[in-house]
């Protein structure tokens, strides 16, 4: 029996306030962009930094937490899976990659002092297990 693993773990900074929408079937979906950066010294001795932007999608009860507590500049730890999607339009096929988040920990905000979550500062667990308690909508059902 073959097994596979599709798991992503990221720590980064939120690049935009959350977008919360509903699919045509009524499922609430939260979407944010998360920046991760790395730096190194190249062969010429210059310091180089590269930032990667990740599209995150939240489903289930985590959407409520994201909507209420997450904002641009916050630092998050997320776990999830990579999902590739595509759609057809008059201009051709559009492809995109998302991280469907199943676990989230709020690590703090860029404004200092940490994010306030339920009366405690950053580091509070916000996932509580799977962020997708039921069947997930098809990619065609997502409004963004």
Buried (B, 14 or more C-beta within 10 A) or exposed (E): EEEEEEEBEBEBBBBEEBBBEEBEEEBBBBBBBBEEEEEEEEEEEEEEEEEEEBBBBBBBBBBBBBBEBBBBBBBBBBBBBEBEBEEEEEEEEEEEEBBBBBBBBBBBBEEEEBBEBEEEBBEBEBBEEEBBEEEBBEEEEBEE
